[in-house]
């Protein structure tokens, strides 16, 4: 069905089949645990009410500390607003709550919101019973205080308005609240303003919420839910779903979901045309920078989704070429699945194919860049993780000039027994690297992009087969580690260790099933083929006077050589690099040795226990690959047998000449 036909049918009321599909979608989401219990909802409301009372008492304390009169201190007020997924009504059980605290002009963020003085909110919360964790991230793009209050996690932002008194019924929708605010306050206020505008724009809030829940779950399962990593964030998805809800006000959630995937593929939407939920309105009197596709920075945006409040900004400026390509592929896949579900003649609906988890670590012919983070404690790790994560996308931008790069949206933690000799916190980020054809660019030794200058060359000694190319990513990774190490707030013990691995060498804990399936398949194939290979191999003819041990030596030597050869049965090149298909993508040796630390600058090296495991897995793979290729072993045996026969004939000829 064409796009015009869909739009024409929007005047019709929802069909019975569409209602049935929507009911099945909601039941599936419920089965995935996306709806919180009544008890949890009540606890969240209780905690928010308690937090509101705390900030009111806090701002009165600030007024007294600044020497204001008691009457002014009694009238001092601060209030809180929620935004994000909680305000939209699409939060999952256990999800954190985004909270904005709005205070008067004399209560400053750097002096009274953050800090260890008794009048600072950070210190006030530390003394409240039930507050278990407090992490202040004052240097973030949007400064935030992360707290855990009675088991409920909250991200608390602060905005100081240019007002002496904050009314209890403060309306944030007017642009006037931004006047006189600093940049951090404007960003914090716009989180609430965007959320409220979205809810006011959609014709049916319940349909919008159900569709957005489905799209968010899809993005999580398919590995495209992370604004920091260059994918879509919660606000981006909310704006896309709200746009479709406005276009099709009479459609139910199941159709809205399908239309999101259809409309925003490159087939129907002309990216980089920007998506606007409402017409963009500027306010020259405020003088704040706004989205402008004629500006140099905004002109380079690939997938702009514009916030619907002043100042309008691009909410997807982190999207790169590779992450956009990944999202477009996922959108097309999702659209085809939704179309097959909605247009199926059956009354039963199975939504599970749409939400099938991505097999990120099972991509054929891929290499993986692992970025290992280490810190001395959990507090340092959270800060270190935030900094490194914000820099990973810059590494992606460099690498995508030369290969396909797909970043994994979240970090992973290794089990504690993985490093028994070092119990410090560890996190890992993963990049999947695959060959892009044709290769148009390469990385110069300085890490900059340049036209491709290398030629296709065969491996040394190769006489036939496809040419093998290589892409050396050592220098970009080294540049990345140097940039990360230069962080001005780095502390002792903060380290980053990039590694390049083949799929077969990935650790078992990285896989959701708890083991490396490729390694198991190769081991199973080796076990299955070993017996037929041994049975098929012909027995060599023993020379006169030769012992049985000597006769079997060539076969044993060939098998031992094949089993001991590193990477037997596949190309072991990673530095100048190739994968199973012969196309190289990285430098395992060099990148694996690149290490960066905190202020001390000491290089970090892998422990013997760390390096022993990949070696063991490599030998297991080598043995399996050798056993899986009986024809190669047979050829080696035949060549050795012919060589023995030739040597035997030469000896006989020499003996005959001596006798003559």
N, C-alpha and C positions, 0 to 999 in steps of 0.2 A: 504494500500500500504506500502511495506517495505521500510526501509532506503536505501537499495541497488537500489531498483526500482526508488526512487526519484533521486538518484545520476546519475543513467543511463539516465534518461530523461533530465538532465541538458544540454545535448548537443542540445536539441531541442529548437527552438525559442518559445517565449511566445505564447500561444494559445489565440484565440479571447475571450474565456470565462475568461481566467486569466486576460486579459486586462480589461474586463468588471468588474470583481471583484475588481481590483485595482482602477478603476475609482469610484466605489461605496464606497470604503474605503476612498478615498480622499474627496469625498463629505460628508461623515459622519464626518470626522475630521473637515471639514470646518463648518459644522453645530454645532460643539461643540465649536466654537470660538477659534481655535488653530492657526489661521493665523492673523497677525497684519495688520492694514491698511497701506496704502502708507504714510499717514501723520505721523503715529507713527514711521514708519521706518525712515523717513526723520528727525524727531526730535531726534531719537537715534544717527544718524550720526552727526547731528549738535552738540549735547552734547559731543560726543566723540572727535570731532574736537576741541571744546572749552577746554576740559580737557587736551588735548595734548598740547595746547598753555600754559595752566596754569603751567603744570609740567616743561616745558622748562624755563619759567620765574622763577619758584621756584628754580631750580638747579643753575641758574645763581646767584640768591640771596644767596644761600648757599656758593658758591665759594667766593663771596665778603665777606660774614661773616667770612669765614676762613682766610681771608687776602691774597687770591691768586691775582695775577696781573689782571688788567682789561682785558688784551688780553686773558688770560686763561678764565676769567669769560664770555667773549663774545663767546668763543668757547665751553663753557660748554653745555652739552646737556643731556636730558632725553627723553625717548619715551615710548609710551604705546602700549600694545598688548591686544587683546581680546581673550578669551578662553571660554571653557564650551559650554552651549547650544546656546549662541549667535553666537559664532564662528562656531559651527557646523551647524547653520541654522535651529535649531529645537526649538527655544524659542517661548513661547506663549506671547500673548499681555499682557503687564504689568509686565512681568518677569524681574528680575534684570539682569544686565550685569556684567560678571566677567572680571575685567580689571587688567592687570599687568603693573606696572610702573617700568621701568628699568633705574637705574641711575649709576653714576660713583662711584668709590671706596671711595671717600671722603664724599659722601652724605650717612650718616648712618641712619639706620631705627630708632634706639632708640633715636637719637639726633636730626634728621632733618626731618624724615617722620612723626613720632608721636611727639606731644608736643604742648605747649601753647606759645612758643616763636614766635616772628614775622617772623622768618626765617623758621619755621617748616611748612610743607605742610598742616598739620591739621589746623593750624591757618590761613594760606593763604586761604584755601578753605572756612573757616568761614567768611571771608570778601568778598567773591565773590557773587555778586547779582545772585539770582536764586538757590543758595545752601540752602536748607531748613533744612536738618538734617545731622548731622555728629555724628557717633558713632565709637570710636576707640576701637578695641579689640586687644591690643598689646600683651596680654599674651596667645593668642590662639595658637594651634599647628601650624597653618599657620596664622600669624598675618594679620589682615585685618582692613581696614577702610571702614565702611559702610556710604555711602552718598546718598542723594536724590537731584539731580540736574535738575531743571526745570521739576520736576515730574518723572524723570527717576531714578530708584534705581540702584546703582552700588556698587559692592564689590571690593575695590581697594587693591591689594597686592603690595608689593615692593620687588625688588631684587637689591642688590648692587653688581655689577660685579667688578672683580679685574682689571679694566681698568680705565685709566684716562679720556679717551674720548669715548663717546658712539656714534657710527656711526648711521646715520639716517636709513640706510638699514641693520640694525643688523639682522643676521641670527641666530636664537636660536637652529637650528637643530643639530649643532655640539656640541659634548661633551665638547669641550674646553671652552665653555661659563661657565661651572660649576666650572672650576678650580679656587681655591681661594675663593669660595663663602661659606658663613655660611649655616647651615642646613636649616634655614628658607628660604633663597634665593633659595636653590636647590629645595625645595618643591614648592615654588612659580613659578619658571621657568618651572618645569616639568608639571604644568597645561597647559601651552601653548604648550610645546613640545609634550605632549600626544595628544592634540586636533589636531595639525597639522599632526602628524603621522597617526591618524585615517583617516583623509581626504585624505591623499596620498595613503592609503592602499586599499580603496574601489574602485571597478571598475566603479561604476555608482553612483555619489554623490546624484543625485535626487532620485533614488530608495532607497538609504541608508537613506536619510532624511525622506522620507515618512514612511518607515518602523519604524524608530526610534521614530517618532512622535506617531505612533500607539502604540508601546510598552510602551512608557512613559505614555500615557493616560491610558492604561490598568493598569499599575502599580499604578497610582494615584487612580483609581477607586477601585482597589482591595486591597488597603491598604498595598502595599509592595514597596513603593517608599520612602526610607529614609535610607541612608547609616549609619547615626548615630544610628538609632534604630536597626540595624542589618539586614536590607533588602538591596535592590539594590539602588544605586545612579545613577545619570545621566551618569557618566563616565563608570560605570559597564555595564549599558545597552548599551551604545554606543559601547563598546568593543565586547559584545556578538553579536549585530546586524552586526557590521563590519566583524566579523569572518564568519558569515553565508553568507554575501554578497561576501566574497572572495571564499567561497566554491561553491556558486551557482551564478556565475557572469551574467548569462543570465536570471535569474528569476526576476519577478516583485515583487513589494512590498508586495502584499497580500500573496504570497508564502513565501517570506522571513520571514514575521511575523510568519507564521505557523511553519516554520523550526526552528526558535529560540526556540519556546516552545517545539518542539519535541526533538531537539538535546540535550538540556541541562536539561532534566529530568534524574532521576537516571536510567531510563530504557536504555538510549542511551549513557549518559556520565558517566564515572566512577569517580565520585567525591570521594576523593579529588584530582584527577588529575587536574593540573592547566590548565587554558585556556590561550594560548599565541596567540596574534594577529600576531606577527612576532617572529622569533627565537630570543631568549634572547642573547644579546651580552654584555659581561662584559668588563671593562677597568681597568685592575689591576693598571695601572699607576695613576688612580684617587683615588683609595683606599676607595671608598664609599661602605657601606653595601648594598647588593643586595639580591633579593629573592633566597633562597636556601632551598629546601624541606628537606635537611638533618639537618638543624638547629632545635633546640628545639622549638622555637616559630613558625617557618614556618611549621614544621611538624604537628602542632596541627590545622592548618587551615582546615576548613571544605569545603569551596567553593572558592578556590583561583582563582582570575581573575587578571592576571599580567599586569602591565603597559608596553607599548611597547617601552619605551625609557630607557636609562641608567640614574640613577640606577633603575633597575627593582624592583618593589615593588608590594605586594599583595594589591589590591584596595578594598578587601572585608574582611579585618581582623576582622571586627565587627560582622560578621555572627555567630550566635549561633546555637545550635542543633535545638531549637524550631523554630527560624526564618527560618532556612533552610528547615525544614519540612513543614512549611507553604508555602514557595515559591515553593517547589516541588509539593505540592498539587495544587497550583494556576497554575503552568506551565501545569500540566496534564489536568486540567479543560480547560485552554485556548486552548490547542492543540486539544482536542475533539471538541470544538466549532468551531475552525478554519477549522478542517477537514470536519465537517458537512456543513460549508459554502462553501468551495472551491469545494467539490465534489457533491454539490447539483445540480440536473438537471435543476433547475429553473434559469431563466435569472435574476430575481430580487434577490438582496442580502441585507440581514438585518444584519448589523454588531453590532447592539446594544446589543445582548446577551453577546458578548465578553467583553463589557465595562459596564456590569451591576454592580452598586455600591455594595460594600460589606456591609452586614448588621452586622457590628461589634458588636453592642450593643444588638443584638437579638439572640445570640448563646444559644441554649438550655442547661440547667443544668450548667450554668456558674456563676462564681463570678467575680467581677471586683475590681481591686485595683486602687483607685483614688489617684493621687499624686498632691496635691494642692500647688501651689507656690504663694507667696505673697511678694510684695516689695513696697517700699514707693512711687516710681515713675517709669515711663516707662523706663528711662535709667538704673536704677538699675534692673528692671525686665528683660531687655534684657541680661544683664550680668549674673544674677541669673539663668535665663532660660537656657543659654548656658552651665553653669556649671552643673546644675541638669540633663539636658538632656543627657549630656555625661556620667553621672553616672547611668542612668536608665538601660542601657544595662548590667551593672554589677549586678544589682538586678535580671534581667532576667536570667543571668547565674546561679545564686544561686537557684532561684525558679524552673528553668526547670529541676533540679535534682529530683523533687518530683511531678511535675504536668506539664501539657501542658500550656505554656505561649505564648500568642500572644500580643505583644505591639502594641498599636495604633500609627501610624507613626508620627502624628502631635499632637501638643497641642491644646486644646480647651479653649475658654474664656467664662466665665459665663456672662449673661447680668447684667448690673449695678444694676437693681432692685433686683437681687438675694441677695445682701448684702447691703441694704440701710444704715445700720449703719456704714459701713466701705467701703469707696469708693476707697481704694487702688487697684492697678492693680492685677489681679489674672489670673493664667493659670492652666490648669489641664492636666495631662498625665494619660492614662488609660492602664491597663494590663488586658487582659481577661484570666481567670484561669479556666481550665477544668481538669477533672480527667484523669489521664493516667493509662491505664490498661495493664499489671499488674503493681502495684506500687512496685518498687524495692528498693527505697531509702526513707529515711526520714531525717528531719532536727533535729540535736541534739540541746539541749538548747543553745549551743554556736553558732548555725547557720551553722555548718559545716556538710558536707555530711557524712552519715553513712549508713550501710546496714539496711534494714528495720527490726525493732525489735518489733514493736507493733503488737498486735493481733487484729483480727476482733471481735468486741464485739457488741452485740445488745444494743439498748437503754434500759435504766432502765424501767422495767415494761412491756417491749415488749414481747409478747408470740409467735409471728410469723412474717414472712416477712423477707426480705433480711437484712443481717448485714450492719451496717453503719460504715464506716471508717472515720478517720479525719486526716487532715494534718495541723499542726499548723505552720503558716508562720509569727507568731508574731516576733520571734527573727530575721529572715532575714530582715524584714522591719525595725525593731529597729536599726539593724546594718547599714542599708542603710541611715537612717536619721542621725545617728551619723557621718557617713562619709561625708555626704553632709554638715552638720553643721560645720565640721572641716575645711571648705574651708578658706584659708588664706586671701582671698580678700572679704570675706563676710562683709556686711554693716548692720547698724542698720535697722531693719524692714524687713530683708529678712527671710522668714519663709517657712517651708515645712510641710505639714500636710497629711500624708498618711491615707486613709480610705479603708475599705473593704466593698463592698455592693453587695447585690443580684441584679439581673437584674430588679426586680420589684421596687427596691429602687433607681434606677438611676434617676438623675434629667432630667426633660423634655427637657432642652436646649441641652443635650448631643446628642439627636436624630435629624437626619436631618429633620424629619417631624414636630419637635417642640413639641412632646408629647411622653410619654412612651407607646408604643403599647401594651406591656404585661399588664400593669395596666388597660388599657382600655378594653382589652379582658376579663380580670378577672372580672372587674366591669360589663361588658355587660353580661357575663355568669351568674354572681350572680343575676342580675336583671331578666334575662330570666327564671332562675330556681327557684326563690323564690316563685312565685305564684303556680307552680305545686307542689312544696314541701309542701306548706301550705295546698293545697287542698288534697294531698295524705295522710297527717297525720291523723290517726283516732282520733276521739274525746274520751277523757277518760271518764270512767263511774264514775259518781259522787257518793261518799259514801252517805249513808243516813244522812240527816241533814247538808251536806256540802253545802257551798254557791258556786255560779258560779265563783266568784273570786278565791276561794280556788281551784276549779277544774282546772282552767286554769293556776294556778301558776307554776306547774311543767314544762309545755311546755314553758311558758315565761322564766322561769329560765334557762332552757336548751338552748334556743335560745340566751339569754343574755350572758350566759357563753361562748357559742361558738363564739359569735361576739366579746366579750371582750378579749378572749384569744389571746395573741400576737402570730402571725404567725399561726393561726388556719388553718387547711387544708394543711399545709406544715411544714416541719421541720424548726424551727427558729434558730437552732444551727448554729453558724458561728465560735464561739471561738473554740469549740471542734467539730464542724462544719459540717453542712450538707446542701446540697441544696435540691431541690425538689426531686432528685433521691436518697437522703440519703447519698451521698458521700460528706464528708466535705473537704473544701479546704482552710479555712482561719480562722482568728480570728477577727471578726468584732469589738468586744469590745476593745480588747487590741490594735489592729492596729489602730483603730479609735482614741484611746487616745494618740498614739505616736505622738509627735509634736516636731519640731525642729525649732529654730530661728537662727538669725545671731549672731553677737559677744556677744550680751547680754545673750544668752542662755536661755531666758525666755521661758517657755513652752507655746504653743498656744493652746487654747481650743475653741471649737465651741461655737458660740453664741446661745442664746435661740432660736432665729429665725431659725438658721441653724438646730438645733436638733429637732425643732417642726415639720418641714416638713416631714422627714422620719417617725416619729412616726405617723403622720396623715395618710401617705400613707400606713404604715403597718397596721393600724386599718382598713382602707378601704379594703385592701387585705384580712384581716382576716374575715371581714363581708362577702366579696364576696365568699371566700373559704367555709365558713360555709354554705352559701345559696346554693353553688354549690354541696353540699354533703347531700341531703335529707335523704339518708339511714342512715347516722351516727346520725343525729338528731332524726330520727325515732327510732333507737335502744336505744338512751338515754331515750326517752319518754317511751318506752315499759319497760325498766328496772325500771324506777321510778314508773310506774303504778303497776308493779309486787311487788315492795317494799311496796307501799301503801296497796295493797291487803293483803300482808303478815302481816303488822302491824295491819290491821283491823281484820284479823282472830285471831291474838294473843290477841287483846283486847277482842274479843268475848269469847275466851276460858277462859281468866282470869275472866270475868264477870260471866261465867257459874260456875266456881269453887267457886266464892264468893257466888253466889246464893245457891249452893249446901250446 
